[in-house]
Amino acid sequence: MTRWFLAILSLFALATPCAAHETGFLNRTIAVGGNTYRYVVYVPAGVPMRRLPVILALHGSGERGGDGLLPTDVGLGHAVRVHPERFPAIVVFPQAARDASWMDSRALARATLAAAEREFATDRARVYIVGLSMGGNGAWALANDEPGRFAAAVVVCGFAGPFHDFPGVVPAGKPDPYTALARSIARLPVWIEHGDADPVVPVDDSRRMAATLTAAGGTVRYKELPGVGHNAWDTAFADPELATWLFSQRRAGP
């Protein structure tokens, strides 16, 4: 009788929301390459105890620093605060150092994602990468590094080719770096969004990447925002269609 009672209690615990666990935006630290970095992990409240999707969110150049908090104020972080019901997922917000890019901070991004997967119950088939501006460059780079790691990617006002002091994702020695990247990640569903009046990152980069991915047989959703400047992220992440599309993607295989 006792055994059955304990089994029923166990099933009830699995079905109840994770109110007993920490939820919200949680501060964390991690050591990478001899340095310690602050980052944030968002854990949704009121979600049943099951394996949750994971989003690795890469910020833009304006959110670099060492406080660990700035990346949660814009883009996806802001959208999660306004509409938490749309994002029933673990969201990881690493922070690149003030003078760094994601091209040289990929080990940090990977380490924070791995730490979150160890700490929380996550769905390995539903790991997503999201990036805005400089973070979009990082999203392309991490997807190129590990084409089978993510179930989908979202790139907002990002760039794949060389831009100012930032190198291209694929070395410039390649005949066509956009084609090389597209072939590498052709099986990865991608949502690309960019303002057509962006004065910072030219919209042509996203146009070219979307066209090249499509030609390579990729699954691409491309949205161009008329009259919108560099801040395409407020519009992109406020769109409920983006969240619905993202969580519908699942990585095939083990």
C-alpha positions in Angstrom: 0.0 0.0 0.0 2.8 2.4 0.9 4.6 1.6 -2.4 1.5 2.5 -4.4 0.9 5.7 -2.3 4.5 6.8 -3.0 4.1 6.1 -6.7 1.0 8.2 -6.9 2.7 11.0 -5.1 5.6 10.8 -7.5 3.3 11.0 -10.5 1.5 14.0 -9.0 4.9 15.8 -8.5 5.8 15.3 -12.1 2.5 16.8 -13.3 2.6 19.9 -11.1 4.2 23.2 -12.2 7.7 23.8 -11.0 6.6 26.4 -8.4 9.0 24.9 -5.9 12.0 25.6 -8.1 13.6 29.0 -8.9 11.9 30.7 -11.8 12.4 34.0 -13.6 15.7 35.6 -14.6 18.4 33.8 -12.6 22.0 35.1 -12.3 24.8 32.7 -12.9 28.6 32.7 -13.4 30.9 30.5 -15.5 34.6 30.1 -15.9 35.9 29.9 -19.5 39.5 30.2 -20.6 40.6 31.3 -17.1 38.1 34.1 -16.9 34.8 34.3 -15.0 31.7 35.6 -16.8 28.3 36.5 -15.6 25.2 35.4 -17.5 21.5 34.9 -17.0 19.2 32.0 -17.4 15.4 32.5 -17.7 13.3 29.7 -16.2 9.5 30.0 -16.9 7.0 29.8 -14.0 4.0 27.7 -14.0 5.3 25.1 -16.5 4.9 21.4 -15.8 8.0 19.5 -14.8 9.1 18.2 -18.2 12.0 18.6 -20.6 11.8 22.2 -21.9 13.1 23.7 -25.1 16.2 25.8 -24.8 17.1 29.1 -26.5 20.6 30.4 -26.7 20.1 34.2 -27.1 23.1 36.3 -28.4 23.0 40.0 -27.9 24.2 42.9 -30.0 27.3 45.0 -29.6 25.6 47.5 -27.3 24.9 44.9 -24.6 28.6 43.8 -24.2 30.1 44.1 -20.8 30.5 42.3 -17.5 27.3 42.8 -15.5 25.5 39.8 -17.1 22.2 41.8 -17.1 22.2 44.1 -20.2 21.5 41.2 -22.6 18.1 40.6 -20.9 16.9 44.2 -21.4 16.6 44.1 -25.2 15.4 41.8 -27.9 14.3 38.4 -26.8 14.8 39.3 -23.1 12.3 42.2 -23.4 9.8 40.0 -25.3 10.0 37.3 -22.6 9.2 39.9 -19.9 6.2 41.3 -21.8 4.8 38.0 -23.0 6.2 35.1 -20.9 3.3 32.9 -22.0 4.8 32.8 -25.5 8.2 31.5 -24.3 7.8 28.3 -22.2 11.5 27.6 -22.5 14.8 27.9 -20.8 16.5 30.9 -22.3 20.3 31.4 -21.9 21.7 34.9 -22.1 25.5 34.9 -22.2 27.4 38.2 -22.3 30.4 38.9 -24.4 33.2 41.1 -23.0 33.1 44.8 -23.8 35.8 44.6 -26.6 34.8 41.1 -27.9 32.6 39.8 -30.6 30.7 36.5 -30.8 33.2 35.3 -33.3 35.8 35.2 -30.6 33.3 34.4 -27.8 31.8 31.2 -29.2 33.4 29.1 -26.4 31.6 31.2 -23.9 28.3 30.9 -25.6 28.6 27.1 -25.9 29.7 26.8 -22.3 26.7 28.7 -20.9 24.3 26.6 -23.1 25.9 23.4 -21.8 25.7 24.6 -18.2 22.0 25.3 -18.5 21.4 21.9 -20.1 23.2 20.3 -17.1 21.3 22.3 -14.6 17.8 22.0 -16.0 15.6 19.3 -17.6 15.8 20.2 -21.3 14.7 18.8 -24.6 17.9 18.1 -26.7 15.8 17.9 -29.9 14.5 21.5 -29.3 17.6 23.6 -28.8 17.4 27.0 -30.7 19.8 29.8 -31.4 18.7 33.4 -31.6 20.8 36.5 -32.3 20.4 40.2 -33.1 22.9 42.4 -34.9 26.3 41.2 -33.7 24.5 38.3 -32.1 23.1 37.4 -35.5 26.7 37.1 -36.7 27.3 34.9 -33.8 24.2 32.8 -34.5 25.5 32.2 -38.1 28.9 31.3 -36.7 27.7 28.8 -34.1 25.3 27.2 -36.5 28.2 26.8 -39.0 30.5 25.3 -36.3 27.9 22.7 -35.4 25.3 22.3 -38.1 23.4 19.5 -36.3 23.4 21.2 -32.8 20.3 23.4 -33.2 16.7 22.7 -34.3 16.3 26.2 -35.7 17.9 29.7 -35.8 16.5 33.2 -35.7 18.7 36.0 -37.1 17.5 39.6 -36.7 19.4 42.4 -38.5 22.5 40.2 -38.5 25.3 39.7 -40.9 27.2 36.7 -42.3 29.8 38.5 -44.3 32.6 40.7 -43.1 31.3 44.0 -41.5 33.5 46.8 -40.3 35.9 45.2 -37.7 33.9 42.0 -37.6 35.1 39.1 -39.8 32.8 37.0 -41.9 31.5 33.7 -40.6 33.3 31.8 -43.3 37.0 32.8 -44.0 37.4 35.3 -46.8 39.5 32.8 -48.8 36.4 30.9 -49.8 35.2 31.7 -53.3 31.7 32.6 -52.0 31.4 32.7 -48.2 27.6 33.0 -48.3 27.4 29.8 -50.4 29.8 28.0 -48.1 27.7 28.9 -45.1 24.4 28.0 -46.8 25.7 24.6 -47.8 26.9 24.0 -44.2 23.5 24.8 -42.6 21.1 23.9 -45.4 19.2 21.5 -43.1 18.7 24.1 -40.4 15.3 26.0 -40.5 16.1 29.7 -40.3 14.0 32.8 -39.6 15.6 36.0 -40.9 14.3 39.5 -40.2 15.7 42.9 -41.1 14.6 46.5 -41.5 14.9 47.8 -45.1 16.1 51.2 -43.7 18.8 49.8 -41.5 21.7 52.4 -41.4 24.0 50.2 -39.4 23.9 46.7 -40.9 22.9 46.8 -44.6 19.8 44.8 -45.3 21.5 43.4 -48.4 23.4 41.0 -46.2 20.2 39.3 -45.0 18.7 39.4 -48.5 21.8 37.7 -49.9 21.9 35.1 -47.1 18.1 34.3 -47.4 18.5 33.9 -51.2 21.6 31.7 -50.9 20.0 29.5 -48.3 16.9 29.1 -50.5 19.0 28.2 -53.5 20.8 25.6 -51.3 17.5 24.0 -50.5 17.2 25.4 -47.0 14.0 26.1 -45.1 13.9 29.9 -44.8 11.4 32.5 -43.5 12.5 35.9 -44.5 10.7 39.1 -43.4 11.8 42.5 -44.4 10.3 45.4 -42.4 9.5 48.5 -44.5 10.8 51.8 -43.1 12.4 50.1 -40.1 16.0 51.0 -39.1 18.5 48.9 -37.1 16.0 48.1 -34.3 14.2 45.3 -36.0 14.3 43.2 -32.9 11.3 44.9 -31.1 9.1 44.1 -34.0 10.5 40.7 -34.6 10.3 39.3 -31.1 6.9 40.9 -30.5 5.5 38.8 -33.3 3.6 35.8 -31.9 4.1 34.0 -35.2 7.9 33.9 -34.7 7.5 32.1 -31.3 5.0 29.7 -32.7 7.3 28.9 -35.6 10.3 28.5 -33.5 8.8 26.1 -31.0 7.4 24.0 -33.8 10.9 23.1 -35.0 12.4 19.9 -33.8 15.8 18.5 -34.7 15.7 15.0 -36.2 18.1 12.2 -35.1 19.5 11.3 -31.7 
